[in-house]
Amino acid sequence: MLRIAVCDDDSAAVQSNRKMAEACLKQCGSTGEIAVYTHSENLLYDITEDGFFFEPRIPSGMAPVWIK
């Protein structure tokens, strides 16, 4: 299962990006857990203290998606 973190100080952008990630998961037939953050300190805590390890991986045959 994929664990995806979306972080932005703009709550509308966070929700928009969460919806995009959900749509990508659905389109690929994958499942995942999407965590959203509006404060980078909370994301950093989860990565370093709470056992959430961010390890970006791109499945074979898939291109990365860059969001601008």
N, C-alpha and C positions, 0 to 999 in steps of 0.2 A: 504494500500500500504506500502511496505517495503521501508525504507530509509537506504541505505548501504553506509558506508564510507570506502574507501580504502586509506591507508596512508603508504608511503614508500619514502625514499629519492632517491631511484633508480627508475627513470621514466619507465624503461623497466619492472620492477617488478610490478609497479602500473598498467600498461596497461595489463600485463599478469593476474594479480589478478582480474582486472575489467572484463576481458573476461571470467574468471572462474565464477565470480558471475553472469554475464549475462547468461551463460550456465546453471547454477543451477536454476536461476529463470525460464528460459524457460522450463527446464526439469520438474520442479514442477508445471508449468502452472500458475506461479505467476507473478505479475507485481511489479516493484520497481524502485526507483530512486537511481542511483549509482553516488556518488560524489567521485572524486579522488583528492588526495592531495600529493604533494611532499615535503611539509613543514608542520611539526606538529603544528606550530604556527597557520597556517590558519585553520586547523581542530579544534584546541582548540577554536579559535575565533568563528567559526560557531557553535560549541557546546554551548559555554557559552554566547556569545553576540548576535548572529544572530537568535536565536530562533530554532536552530536545536538541538533537544534533542536526545541524543544517549541512547536508551533503548533496550538492546539486549533481544530478545525473540526468542525462538525456538518453532515453531508450534508443537502441539501435534502429537506424532508419528514420529517425525523427530529427527535424531541424529545430534549433532553439527559436523561441518566440521572443522578440524584443519589443517591449512596450515603451512608447515614447510619451 
